Amino acid sequence: MGKVLSGFTNGFAGAISRSVDDIVISLRNASEENLAFGKPVFLVSGENACMPFDAETCTAENFLGFTVRAADKTPEVYGSSQGVYTPEDPVDVLVRGSMAVTLDSSAQTGSPVYIRKADGALVTNPGAEGSTLLLPGVTVRRPRDSTRTAEIVLTKRNLL
């Protein structure tokens, strides 16, 4: 007897969702922390490197894109389901195109995407004035699924 599949997720955070229009570049992880897949990164001034969100130094002007889940990145600990870019690793960054990311708020198609400064979470609600950072050229393409994963699109290259 056949089975009917009725619920599909948007994928895993950091996975490129449509490869027709994507542009991926590679930069060094200049931070001293691991970078998870599907996280926004920012250009480090004067270097060919990127860093994760930091409310004190990151602005819309140095927003670069999102870290890409690369097929050749395997977890360092077997049995773990999450790989990361470690400090000084080359980081694949999506600067134009579509990918899956984790959103902390509900989302409708076309909603702008913000970073909540308090915890670095991606949201679609601007919140109180000054509490979020609008990511330029980033909108929701498909609403959030049951795993809190949504598809976003970067409509233009912000830098590089």
C-alpha positions in Angstrom: 0.0 0.0 0.0 1.3 3.4 -0.9 2.0 6.3 1.5 1.0 9.9 1.0 3.6 12.5 1.9 1.9 15.6 3.1 4.5 17.5 5.0 7.8 18.6 3.7 10.3 20.8 5.6 12.3 23.7 4.1 15.6 21.7 4.7 18.5 22.3 7.0 19.9 25.7 8.0 22.6 26.8 5.7 21.5 24.6 2.7 21.2 26.4 -0.6 17.6 25.9 -1.7 17.7 26.9 -5.3 20.9 26.9 -7.2 19.9 28.8 -10.3 20.9 32.2 -9.0 23.3 31.6 -6.1 26.7 33.2 -5.6 29.0 31.8 -3.0 32.3 33.3 -2.0 35.0 32.0 0.4 36.5 34.1 3.3 38.5 33.3 6.4 36.7 33.0 9.8 38.3 35.9 11.6 36.5 35.3 14.9 37.6 33.1 17.8 34.3 31.2 17.8 32.8 28.5 15.6 30.4 29.6 12.9 27.3 27.4 12.5 25.6 26.9 9.1 22.9 29.4 8.0 24.2 32.3 10.2 24.6 35.9 9.0 28.2 37.0 8.7 29.8 40.4 8.3 32.9 41.7 6.6 35.9 42.4 8.8 37.2 45.9 7.9 40.5 45.9 6.1 40.7 42.1 5.8 39.5 39.4 3.4 37.6 37.8 6.3 34.2 37.5 7.9 32.8 37.4 11.5 29.5 36.4 13.2 27.1 39.1 14.4 28.3 41.4 17.1 25.9 44.1 18.2 28.8 46.6 18.8 30.7 46.3 15.5 28.2 44.9 12.9 26.0 47.2 10.8 23.9 46.9 7.7 26.8 48.4 5.8 29.2 45.5 6.5 26.6 42.7 6.2 27.9 40.1 3.8 25.7 37.1 3.6 25.0 33.7 5.3 27.3 30.7 6.0 26.6 27.8 3.6 26.2 24.2 4.7 29.0 22.7 2.6 28.7 19.0 1.7 32.4 18.3 2.5 32.1 19.7 6.1 31.6 16.8 8.4 31.2 17.0 12.2 34.4 16.6 14.2 32.6 14.4 16.6 31.0 11.4 15.1 27.3 11.0 16.0 26.8 14.8 16.0 24.5 16.2 13.4 26.0 19.7 13.3 29.2 20.7 11.5 30.7 24.2 11.9 33.4 26.4 10.5 36.1 26.6 13.2 38.3 29.7 13.7 40.6 30.5 10.8 38.7 28.1 8.5 37.7 29.2 5.1 34.0 29.9 5.2 31.6 29.5 2.3 29.3 32.5 2.3 26.1 32.9 0.2 26.0 36.5 -1.0 23.2 36.1 -3.5 20.5 33.4 -3.8 18.2 31.4 -1.6 18.8 29.2 1.4 17.2 27.7 4.5 17.7 29.5 7.9 16.3 29.1 11.4 13.8 31.9 12.2 12.7 32.8 15.8 9.5 34.3 14.7 6.7 33.5 12.3 7.2 34.7 8.8 5.1 35.5 5.7 6.5 35.5 2.1 8.1 38.9 1.4 8.8 39.8 5.0 12.1 41.5 5.7 14.6 39.7 7.9 16.2 41.3 11.0 18.8 40.3 13.6 17.7 40.7 17.1 20.6 42.5 18.8 20.1 40.9 22.2 20.8 37.3 21.1 21.6 37.4 17.4 18.5 35.5 16.4 16.9 36.0 13.0 13.4 37.5 13.2 10.8 39.2 10.9 9.5 41.7 13.4 11.5 44.9 13.8 10.7 45.1 17.5 11.3 48.2 19.6 13.4 50.9 17.9 17.1 50.0 18.0 16.6 46.4 19.2 17.1 44.8 15.7 19.3 45.3 12.6 17.6 45.1 9.2 19.6 42.8 6.8 19.6 44.7 3.5 18.2 42.8 0.5 17.1 39.7 2.6 13.4 38.6 2.5 11.4 35.5 3.4 10.7 33.3 0.3 8.8 30.5 2.0 7.3 30.6 5.5 8.7 28.8 8.5 8.0 25.1 8.8 7.4 22.9 11.9 11.2 22.9 12.6 11.4 26.7 12.6 13.2 26.7 9.3 12.3 29.2 6.6 13.6 29.8 3.1 15.1 33.3 2.6 16.4 35.1 -0.5 19.3 37.5 -0.8 18.2 39.7 -3.7 21.4 41.6 -4.2 25.1 41.3 -3.3 25.8 43.7 -0.5 29.6 43.7 -0.7 32.4 42.0 -2.6 
